[in-house]
Amino acid sequence: MAISLAESDVDDDSDFAESHEINVTPFIDVILVLLIIFMVAAPLSTVDLPVDLPTSSATPQKKPDKPTYVSIKPDLAVAIGENPVRRIDLVRSLDAMADVSKDHPIFLRADRAVPYGELMDVLEILHAGGYSKIKLVALEGVPDSGAVPPAAADRAKP
């Protein structure tokens, strides 16, 4: 049994007629795969330690390709990226990292509840270890100017 694809039994030189339509199905498939890849990869590129950062009205600066974050959590524990370290091992751990050098900027994140003295202790540890390019991280935005900080409100009472 044979099937003829031509509409008539007349034998043409061309087997099939040319199609001038664009097939967008492969394009859509590629775009959907790229979308899924970016949706999965985007959360992996951020530090996921729960730190309540203060806000700042300073102009945001350009972030490097591979930033190194040192975080001080509310319980005063210190972490490099998401890996907790002891304070005495902080410089040694930074020195052991392959992509960190003394010229590389260190981004210091501290929770809002961390006392200023504890922040200064970590800054001194980093500075004594030879890391002089330290940048403080804050949330972008305008701080609430109408609110009085609790410590200032306590001092203002007679």
mmCIF file of the C-alpha atoms, coordinates in Angstrom:
data_MODEL
# 
_entry.id   MODEL 
# 
loop_
_atom_site.group_PDB 
_atom_site.id 
_atom_site.type_symbol 
_atom_site.label_atom_id 
_atom_site.label_alt_id 
_atom_site.label_comp_id 
_atom_site.label_asym_id 
_atom_site.label_entity_id 
_atom_site.label_seq_id 
_atom_site.pdbx_PDB_ins_code 
_atom_site.Cartn_x 
_atom_site.Cartn_y 
_atom_site.Cartn_z 
_atom_site.occupancy 
_atom_site.B_iso_or_equiv 
_atom_site.pdbx_formal_charge 
_atom_site.auth_seq_id 
_atom_site.auth_comp_id 
_atom_site.auth_asym_id 
_atom_site.auth_atom_id 
_atom_site.pdbx_PDB_model_num 
ATOM 1   C CA . MET A 1 1   ? 0.000  0.000  0.000   1.00 0.00 ? 1   MET A CA 1 
ATOM 2   C CA . ALA A 1 2   ? 1.438  3.373  -1.014  1.00 0.00 ? 2   ALA A CA 1 
ATOM 3   C CA . ILE A 1 3   ? 0.527  6.921  0.002   1.00 0.00 ? 3   ILE A CA 1 
ATOM 4   C CA . SER A 1 4   ? 0.949  9.992  -2.144  1.00 0.00 ? 4   SER A CA 1 
ATOM 5   C CA . LEU A 1 5   ? 1.633  13.327 -0.398  1.00 0.00 ? 5   LEU A CA 1 
ATOM 6   C CA . ALA A 1 6   ? 0.884  15.385 -3.485  1.00 0.00 ? 6   ALA A CA 1 
ATOM 7   C CA . GLU A 1 7   ? -2.647 16.694 -3.953  1.00 0.00 ? 7   GLU A CA 1 
ATOM 8   C CA . SER A 1 8   ? -2.752 15.463 -7.494  1.00 0.00 ? 8   SER A CA 1 
ATOM 9   C CA . ASP A 1 9   ? -1.258 12.542 -9.260  1.00 0.00 ? 9   ASP A CA 1 
ATOM 10  C CA . VAL A 1 10  ? 0.846  14.879 -11.391 1.00 0.00 ? 10  VAL A CA 1 
ATOM 11  C CA . ASP A 1 11  ? 4.537  14.344 -10.650 1.00 0.00 ? 11  ASP A CA 1 
ATOM 12  C CA . ASP A 1 12  ? 6.280  17.620 -9.680  1.00 0.00 ? 12  ASP A CA 1 
ATOM 13  C CA . ASP A 1 13  ? 10.008 18.251 -9.569  1.00 0.00 ? 13  ASP A CA 1 
ATOM 14  C CA . SER A 1 14  ? 9.772  19.487 -5.975  1.00 0.00 ? 14  SER A CA 1 
ATOM 15  C CA . ASP A 1 15  ? 8.890  16.959 -3.302  1.00 0.00 ? 15  ASP A CA 1 
ATOM 16  C CA . PHE A 1 16  ? 7.543  19.385 -0.684  1.00 0.00 ? 16  PHE A CA 1 
ATOM 17  C CA . ALA A 1 17  ? 6.471  23.017 -0.767  1.00 0.00 ? 17  ALA A CA 1 
ATOM 18  C CA . GLU A 1 18  ? 8.634  25.527 1.090   1.00 0.00 ? 18  GLU A CA 1 
ATOM 19  C CA . SER A 1 19  ? 7.390  26.627 4.488   1.00 0.00 ? 19  SER A CA 1 
ATOM 20  C CA . HIS A 1 20  ? 8.002  30.262 5.433   1.00 0.00 ? 20  HIS A CA 1 
ATOM 21  C CA . GLU A 1 21  ? 6.834  29.963 9.029   1.00 0.00 ? 21  GLU A CA 1 
ATOM 22  C CA . ILE A 1 22  ? 9.248  30.206 11.930  1.00 0.00 ? 22  ILE A CA 1 
ATOM 23  C CA . ASN A 1 23  ? 9.170  27.329 14.355  1.00 0.00 ? 23  ASN A CA 1 
ATOM 24  C CA . VAL A 1 24  ? 9.444  28.963 17.798  1.00 0.00 ? 24  VAL A CA 1 
ATOM 25  C CA . THR A 1 25  ? 9.006  25.812 19.880  1.00 0.00 ? 25  THR A CA 1 
ATOM 26  C CA . PRO A 1 26  ? 12.765 25.119 20.265  1.00 0.00 ? 26  PRO A CA 1 
ATOM 27  C CA . PHE A 1 27  ? 13.355 28.778 21.156  1.00 0.00 ? 27  PHE A CA 1 
ATOM 28  C CA . ILE A 1 28  ? 10.713 28.645 23.895  1.00 0.00 ? 28  ILE A CA 1 
ATOM 29  C CA . ASP A 1 29  ? 12.205 25.411 25.241  1.00 0.00 ? 29  ASP A CA 1 
ATOM 30  C CA . VAL A 1 30  ? 15.655 26.981 25.503  1.00 0.00 ? 30  VAL A CA 1 
ATOM 31  C CA . ILE A 1 31  ? 14.272 30.097 27.227  1.00 0.00 ? 31  ILE A CA 1 
ATOM 32  C CA . LEU A 1 32  ? 12.368 27.990 29.777  1.00 0.00 ? 32  LEU A CA 1 
ATOM 33  C CA . VAL A 1 33  ? 15.476 25.940 30.568  1.00 0.00 ? 33  VAL A CA 1 
ATOM 34  C CA . LEU A 1 34  ? 17.525 29.130 31.060  1.00 0.00 ? 34  LEU A CA 1 
ATOM 35  C CA . LEU A 1 35  ? 14.806 30.565 33.292  1.00 0.00 ? 35  LEU A CA 1 
ATOM 36  C CA . ILE A 1 36  ? 14.865 27.487 35.502  1.00 0.00 ? 36  ILE A CA 1 
ATOM 37  C CA . ILE A 1 37  ? 18.672 27.571 35.712  1.00 0.00 ? 37  ILE A CA 1 
ATOM 38  C CA . PHE A 1 38  ? 18.664 31.228 36.803  1.00 0.00 ? 38  PHE A CA 1 
ATOM 39  C CA . MET A 1 39  ? 15.854 30.649 39.290  1.00 0.00 ? 39  MET A CA 1 
ATOM 40  C CA . VAL A 1 40  ? 17.845 27.859 40.932  1.00 0.00 ? 40  VAL A CA 1 
ATOM 41  C CA . ALA A 1 41  ? 21.236 29.610 40.794  1.00 0.00 ? 41  ALA A CA 1 
ATOM 42  C CA . ALA A 1 42  ? 20.172 33.067 42.057  1.00 0.00 ? 42  ALA A CA 1 
ATOM 43  C CA . PRO A 1 43  ? 19.525 32.100 45.696  1.00 0.00 ? 43  PRO A CA 1 
ATOM 44  C CA . LEU A 1 44  ? 22.826 30.224 45.820  1.00 0.00 ? 44  LEU A CA 1 
ATOM 45  C CA . SER A 1 45  ? 24.825 33.388 45.119  1.00 0.00 ? 45  SER A CA 1 
ATOM 46  C CA . THR A 1 46  ? 23.810 35.148 48.339  1.00 0.00 ? 46  THR A CA 1 
ATOM 47  C CA . VAL A 1 47  ? 24.823 34.682 51.947  1.00 0.00 ? 47  VAL A CA 1 
ATOM 48  C CA . ASP A 1 48  ? 21.951 33.115 53.842  1.00 0.00 ? 48  ASP A CA 1 
ATOM 49  C CA . LEU A 1 49  ? 22.712 33.935 57.472  1.00 0.00 ? 49  LEU A CA 1 
ATOM 50  C CA . PRO A 1 50  ? 19.841 35.630 59.301  1.00 0.00 ? 50  PRO A CA 1 
ATOM 51  C CA . VAL A 1 51  ? 21.340 39.008 60.207  1.00 0.00 ? 51  VAL A CA 1 
ATOM 52  C CA . ASP A 1 52  ? 19.156 42.069 60.832  1.00 0.00 ? 52  ASP A CA 1 
ATOM 53  C CA . LEU A 1 53  ? 21.234 44.763 59.122  1.00 0.00 ? 53  LEU A CA 1 
ATOM 54  C CA . PRO A 1 54  ? 20.758 48.457 59.852  1.00 0.00 ? 54  PRO A CA 1 
ATOM 55  C CA . THR A 1 55  ? 19.757 50.770 57.000  1.00 0.00 ? 55  THR A CA 1 
ATOM 56  C CA . SER A 1 56  ? 21.939 53.428 55.433  1.00 0.00 ? 56  SER A CA 1 
ATOM 57  C CA . SER A 1 57  ? 21.290 56.349 53.122  1.00 0.00 ? 57  SER A CA 1 
ATOM 58  C CA . ALA A 1 58  ? 24.800 56.160 51.605  1.00 0.00 ? 58  ALA A CA 1 
ATOM 59  C CA . THR A 1 59  ? 25.205 55.676 47.878  1.00 0.00 ? 59  THR A CA 1 
ATOM 60  C CA . PRO A 1 60  ? 25.560 51.951 47.115  1.00 0.00 ? 60  PRO A CA 1 
ATOM 61  C CA . GLN A 1 61  ? 28.902 50.884 45.673  1.00 0.00 ? 61  GLN A CA 1 
ATOM 62  C CA . LYS A 1 62  ? 29.656 48.270 43.042  1.00 0.00 ? 62  LYS A CA 1 
ATOM 63  C CA . LYS A 1 63  ? 29.934 44.769 44.495  1.00 0.00 ? 63  LYS A CA 1 
ATOM 64  C CA . PRO A 1 64  ? 32.879 42.605 43.363  1.00 0.00 ? 64  PRO A CA 1 
ATOM 65  C CA . ASP A 1 65  ? 32.399 39.316 41.528  1.00 0.00 ? 65  ASP A CA 1 
ATOM 66  C CA . LYS A 1 66  ? 33.227 37.073 44.505  1.00 0.00 ? 66  LYS A CA 1 
ATOM 67  C CA . PRO A 1 67  ? 32.746 39.044 47.741  1.00 0.00 ? 67  PRO A CA 1 
ATOM 68  C CA . THR A 1 68  ? 34.000 37.666 51.047  1.00 0.00 ? 68  THR A CA 1 
ATOM 69  C CA . TYR A 1 69  ? 31.498 38.206 53.850  1.00 0.00 ? 69  TYR A CA 1 
ATOM 70  C CA . VAL A 1 70  ? 32.367 38.073 57.539  1.00 0.00 ? 70  VAL A CA 1 
ATOM 71  C CA . SER A 1 71  ? 29.176 38.089 59.600  1.00 0.00 ? 71  SER A CA 1 
ATOM 72  C CA . ILE A 1 72  ? 28.534 38.712 63.282  1.00 0.00 ? 72  ILE A CA 1 
ATOM 73  C CA . LYS A 1 73  ? 25.264 37.093 64.297  1.00 0.00 ? 73  LYS A CA 1 
ATOM 74  C CA . PRO A 1 74  ? 23.031 38.273 67.172  1.00 0.00 ? 74  PRO A CA 1 
ATOM 75  C CA . ASP A 1 75  ? 24.538 35.623 69.481  1.00 0.00 ? 75  ASP A CA 1 
ATOM 76  C CA . LEU A 1 76  ? 27.986 37.181 68.689  1.00 0.00 ? 76  LEU A CA 1 
ATOM 77  C CA . ALA A 1 77  ? 29.100 34.137 66.687  1.00 0.00 ? 77  ALA A CA 1 
ATOM 78  C CA . VAL A 1 78  ? 31.351 34.952 63.714  1.00 0.00 ? 78  VAL A CA 1 
ATOM 79  C CA . ALA A 1 79  ? 31.052 33.329 60.286  1.00 0.00 ? 79  ALA A CA 1 
ATOM 80  C CA . ILE A 1 80  ? 32.899 33.566 56.970  1.00 0.00 ? 80  ILE A CA 1 
ATOM 81  C CA . GLY A 1 81  ? 30.222 33.288 54.308  1.00 0.00 ? 81  GLY A CA 1 
ATOM 82  C CA . GLU A 1 82  ? 27.964 30.674 55.884  1.00 0.00 ? 82  GLU A CA 1 
ATOM 83  C CA . ASN A 1 83  ? 30.709 28.769 57.724  1.00 0.00 ? 83  ASN A CA 1 
ATOM 84  C CA . PRO A 1 84  ? 30.972 29.529 61.451  1.00 0.00 ? 84  PRO A CA 1 
ATOM 85  C CA . VAL A 1 85  ? 34.493 30.148 62.785  1.00 0.00 ? 85  VAL A CA 1 
ATOM 86  C CA . ARG A 1 86  ? 35.949 31.033 66.155  1.00 0.00 ? 86  ARG A CA 1 
ATOM 87  C CA . ARG A 1 87  ? 37.278 34.559 66.529  1.00 0.00 ? 87  ARG A CA 1 
ATOM 88  C CA . ILE A 1 88  ? 40.808 33.389 67.178  1.00 0.00 ? 88  ILE A CA 1 
ATOM 89  C CA . ASP A 1 89  ? 40.693 31.344 63.943  1.00 0.00 ? 89  ASP A CA 1 
ATOM 90  C CA . LEU A 1 90  ? 39.181 34.155 61.839  1.00 0.00 ? 90  LEU A CA 1 
ATOM 91  C CA . VAL A 1 91  ? 42.404 35.426 60.231  1.00 0.00 ? 91  VAL A CA 1 
ATOM 92  C CA . ARG A 1 92  ? 43.806 31.910 59.821  1.00 0.00 ? 92  ARG A CA 1 
ATOM 93  C CA . SER A 1 93  ? 40.599 30.824 58.048  1.00 0.00 ? 93  SER A CA 1 
ATOM 94  C CA . LEU A 1 94  ? 40.705 33.859 55.746  1.00 0.00 ? 94  LEU A CA 1 
ATOM 95  C CA . ASP A 1 95  ? 44.381 33.197 54.949  1.00 0.00 ? 95  ASP A CA 1 
ATOM 96  C CA . ALA A 1 96  ? 43.531 29.569 54.076  1.00 0.00 ? 96  ALA A CA 1 
ATOM 97  C CA . MET A 1 97  ? 40.932 30.618 51.488  1.00 0.00 ? 97  MET A CA 1 
ATOM 98  C CA . ALA A 1 98  ? 42.360 30.503 47.968  1.00 0.00 ? 98  ALA A CA 1 
ATOM 99  C CA . ASP A 1 99  ? 40.451 33.476 46.531  1.00 0.00 ? 99  ASP A CA 1 
ATOM 100 C CA . VAL A 1 100 ? 41.134 35.879 49.435  1.00 0.00 ? 100 VAL A CA 1 
ATOM 101 C CA . SER A 1 101 ? 44.262 38.009 49.695  1.00 0.00 ? 101 SER A CA 1 
ATOM 102 C CA . LYS A 1 102 ? 45.253 40.868 51.989  1.00 0.00 ? 102 LYS A CA 1 
ATOM 103 C CA . ASP A 1 103 ? 44.306 43.348 49.205  1.00 0.00 ? 103 ASP A CA 1 
ATOM 104 C CA . HIS A 1 104 ? 40.875 41.741 48.755  1.00 0.00 ? 104 HIS A CA 1 
ATOM 105 C CA . PRO A 1 105 ? 38.080 43.745 50.439  1.00 0.00 ? 105 PRO A CA 1 
ATOM 106 C CA . ILE A 1 106 ? 36.292 42.019 53.321  1.00 0.00 ? 106 ILE A CA 1 
ATOM 107 C CA . PHE A 1 107 ? 32.588 42.820 53.721  1.00 0.00 ? 107 PHE A CA 1 
ATOM 108 C CA . LEU A 1 108 ? 31.660 42.919 57.411  1.00 0.00 ? 108 LEU A CA 1 
ATOM 109 C CA . ARG A 1 109 ? 27.998 42.300 58.248  1.00 0.00 ? 109 ARG A CA 1 
ATOM 110 C CA . ALA A 1 110 ? 26.828 42.781 61.834  1.00 0.00 ? 110 ALA A CA 1 
ATOM 111 C CA . ASP A 1 111 ? 23.353 42.263 63.231  1.00 0.00 ? 111 ASP A CA 1 
ATOM 112 C CA . ARG A 1 112 ? 21.584 45.335 64.580  1.00 0.00 ? 112 ARG A CA 1 
ATOM 113 C CA . ALA A 1 113 ? 21.647 43.799 68.079  1.00 0.00 ? 113 ALA A CA 1 
ATOM 114 C CA . VAL A 1 114 ? 25.447 43.386 68.155  1.00 0.00 ? 114 VAL A CA 1 
ATOM 115 C CA . PRO A 1 115 ? 27.100 45.809 70.603  1.00 0.00 ? 115 PRO A CA 1 
ATOM 116 C CA . TYR A 1 116 ? 29.505 48.312 69.104  1.00 0.00 ? 116 TYR A CA 1 
ATOM 117 C CA . GLY A 1 117 ? 32.402 46.943 71.174  1.00 0.00 ? 117 GLY A CA 1 
ATOM 118 C CA . GLU A 1 118 ? 31.977 43.471 69.682  1.00 0.00 ? 118 GLU A CA 1 
ATOM 119 C CA . LEU A 1 119 ? 32.012 44.933 66.165  1.00 0.00 ? 119 LEU A CA 1 
ATOM 120 C CA . MET A 1 120 ? 35.207 46.823 66.997  1.00 0.00 ? 120 MET A CA 1 
ATOM 121 C CA . ASP A 1 121 ? 36.805 43.632 68.379  1.00 0.00 ? 121 ASP A CA 1 
ATOM 122 C CA . VAL A 1 122 ? 36.244 41.833 65.058  1.00 0.00 ? 122 VAL A CA 1 
ATOM 123 C CA . LEU A 1 123 ? 37.529 44.887 63.147  1.00 0.00 ? 123 LEU A CA 1 
ATOM 124 C CA . GLU A 1 124 ? 40.683 44.878 65.300  1.00 0.00 ? 124 GLU A CA 1 
ATOM 125 C CA . ILE A 1 125 ? 41.201 41.142 64.709  1.00 0.00 ? 125 ILE A CA 1 
ATOM 126 C CA . LEU A 1 126 ? 40.941 41.640 60.951  1.00 0.00 ? 126 LEU A CA 1 
ATOM 127 C CA . HIS A 1 127 ? 43.193 44.704 61.001  1.00 0.00 ? 127 HIS A CA 1 
ATOM 128 C CA . ALA A 1 128 ? 45.821 42.928 63.140  1.00 0.00 ? 128 ALA A CA 1 
ATOM 129 C CA . GLY A 1 129 ? 45.738 40.040 60.647  1.00 0.00 ? 129 GLY A CA 1 
ATOM 130 C CA . GLY A 1 130 ? 46.671 42.421 57.806  1.00 0.00 ? 130 GLY A CA 1 
ATOM 131 C CA . TYR A 1 131 ? 43.222 42.905 56.270  1.00 0.00 ? 131 TYR A CA 1 
ATOM 132 C CA . SER A 1 132 ? 42.951 46.674 55.929  1.00 0.00 ? 132 SER A CA 1 
ATOM 133 C CA . LYS A 1 133 ? 40.255 46.885 53.239  1.00 0.00 ? 133 LYS A CA 1 
ATOM 134 C CA . ILE A 1 134 ? 37.147 46.262 55.323  1.00 0.00 ? 134 ILE A CA 1 
ATOM 135 C CA . LYS A 1 135 ? 33.740 47.488 54.190  1.00 0.00 ? 135 LYS A CA 1 
ATOM 136 C CA . LEU A 1 136 ? 30.679 47.636 56.413  1.00 0.00 ? 136 LEU A CA 1 
ATOM 137 C CA . VAL A 1 137 ? 27.439 46.264 54.956  1.00 0.00 ? 137 VAL A CA 1 
ATOM 138 C CA . ALA A 1 138 ? 24.023 47.851 55.574  1.00 0.00 ? 138 ALA A CA 1 
ATOM 139 C CA . LEU A 1 139 ? 20.620 47.671 53.925  1.00 0.00 ? 139 LEU A CA 1 
ATOM 140 C CA . GLU A 1 140 ? 19.927 50.273 51.278  1.00 0.00 ? 140 GLU A CA 1 
ATOM 141 C CA . GLY A 1 141 ? 17.284 52.802 52.193  1.00 0.00 ? 141 GLY A CA 1 
ATOM 142 C CA . VAL A 1 142 ? 16.640 55.834 54.325  1.00 0.00 ? 142 VAL A CA 1 
ATOM 143 C CA . PRO A 1 143 ? 16.702 55.223 58.072  1.00 0.00 ? 143 PRO A CA 1 
ATOM 144 C CA . ASP A 1 144 ? 13.555 56.238 59.951  1.00 0.00 ? 144 ASP A CA 1 
ATOM 145 C CA . SER A 1 145 ? 14.461 59.780 61.080  1.00 0.00 ? 145 SER A CA 1 
ATOM 146 C CA . GLY A 1 146 ? 11.386 60.211 63.280  1.00 0.00 ? 146 GLY A CA 1 
ATOM 147 C CA . ALA A 1 147 ? 12.151 57.229 65.479  1.00 0.00 ? 147 ALA A CA 1 
ATOM 148 C CA . VAL A 1 148 ? 14.414 57.641 68.477  1.00 0.00 ? 148 VAL A CA 1 
ATOM 149 C CA . PRO A 1 149 ? 16.722 54.691 69.167  1.00 0.00 ? 149 PRO A CA 1 
ATOM 150 C CA . PRO A 1 150 ? 15.867 52.908 72.449  1.00 0.00 ? 150 PRO A CA 1 
ATOM 151 C CA . ALA A 1 151 ? 19.242 53.760 74.046  1.00 0.00 ? 151 ALA A CA 1 
ATOM 152 C CA . ALA A 1 152 ? 18.800 57.470 73.218  1.00 0.00 ? 152 ALA A CA 1 
ATOM 153 C CA . ALA A 1 153 ? 15.240 57.385 74.555  1.00 0.00 ? 153 ALA A CA 1 
ATOM 154 C CA . ASP A 1 154 ? 16.488 55.946 77.862  1.00 0.00 ? 154 ASP A CA 1 
ATOM 155 C CA . ARG A 1 155 ? 19.081 58.700 78.191  1.00 0.00 ? 155 ARG A CA 1 
ATOM 156 C CA . ALA A 1 156 ? 16.522 61.388 77.398  1.00 0.00 ? 156 ALA A CA 1 
ATOM 157 C CA . LYS A 1 157 ? 14.334 60.447 80.391  1.00 0.00 ? 157 LYS A CA 1 
ATOM 158 C CA . PRO A 1 158 ? 14.961 62.551 83.559  1.00 0.00 ? 158 PRO A CA 1 
# 
